[in-house]
């Protein structure tokens, strides 16, 4: 299993790097050229700043059984289609059971934004969210026999 991070704005990148390094799990972080990423462990791939270019690169490289960390529902749907795993930065897994509802929610929010209506404010990330993510990724990796 290889872990990929949609690293453009991932608030859990450092957590994933620490876990991957500690357990010698191959790690690839993909971002566009506008983001500066300096990590001591893992491969860093920079892509053009074009629309979804980091997502396209992740889909290209990801293989069956890999894990992708992302908050992007569209990318998660593509990853599931490759029989790989996708985990949200809040520590829950995207699945074939929840992806349709999540994509519908994304579409609804897009329609609301285009109509100039407000969508829910996203609150600042809290330490408890990072702890929850860390616990869940470790549990996932143990269940899959990676650690």
Secondary structure, 3 states (H helix, E strand, C coil): CCEEEECCCCCCHHHHHHHHHHHCCCEEEEEECCCCCCCCCCEEEEECCCCCHHHHHHHHHCCCCCEEECCCHHHHHHHHHCCCEEECCCCCEECCCCHHHHHHHHHHHHHHHHCCCCCCCCCCCCHHHHHHHHHHHHHHHHHCCCC
